[in-house]
Amino acid sequence: MAVSLPEVPLVAPAGNAAVVDVFAVSWWRGSRLRENLELYLPLTGLVLMVLACFVGPLIFPIAGPNSGSIVYANVPPFSPGHILGTDPLGNDLLSRALYGGRISFEVGFGAQGIGFFLGSSLGMLAGLKGGIVDTVIMRIMDMFLAFPGLIIAITIAVYLGPSELHVIWAISFFTVPGMARLARAHTLRFRDRDFVVSAKLCGRTDRQILLRHLAPNVIPNVLTFISLGIGIAIVAEAGLSFLGFGVPPPAPSWGNMISQGQSYISEEPYQVLVPGAFLFFTVMCLNLLADAVRARISGA
């Protein structure tokens, strides 16, 4: 006896449109285009910001950061000759923001470079040696992590005195522990691998094992956090300068520009918004770049 089956419609009902949307979203999440945009968009923004701060004033000469006149004080944005306005002393805000960006990038890269070198070296040494060496190094790092980083930076900056070089050293102190712990964790992953054990059996010294075998495998993993660390260092420098412990005026810094403009925020909010926008855009690009690089490394 034949059984009649219900006819299946050739056209999917309107409710299945959501399924198409799910497939579209899944395609976008795993697409190469999305991965490239996540990596190259923040990288392009960061490169443009660096070029604007370091190369822009050389190609397109603009007024110096402290060459203003009180006659042109508090000129609003989009005024002739002052596209972003002027500060209470008549200095061009665009000029000061670009020159301040130089200081922020120098502090960020300098502090993170010192933290990366010292932290990676100590972390790999602790992971390789183990025992009492590992315990002593990591307990010292834990002591630094137990204190608020900004408090340590303020203490060092006050002791050394306000200057760009002293700010770099102050910020680098609280970047070392994080790098050391990260480098140690990756060293422990490779310490018992065959190539390290073989090197030990061949009589290689600890220095040779660190430089030839561990460093090439550990350093790339630690480098993925450099971009994020630079953003943290730039924010820390802005905080120190805002509180008066960083780069001293009249040298421009995004932090001291925000500090100087806070008295005029109700009448001229652009005094704070201009340096704040530069700071926000730079740190956002660094954070997005760090996430994209980490995703590329982990997915490889």
Summary of the structure (lengths in Angstrom):
residues: 300
radius of gyration: 26.2
end to end distance: 58.9
largest distance: 101.8
contacts: 968
relative contact order: 0.13
helix: 74%
strand: 1%
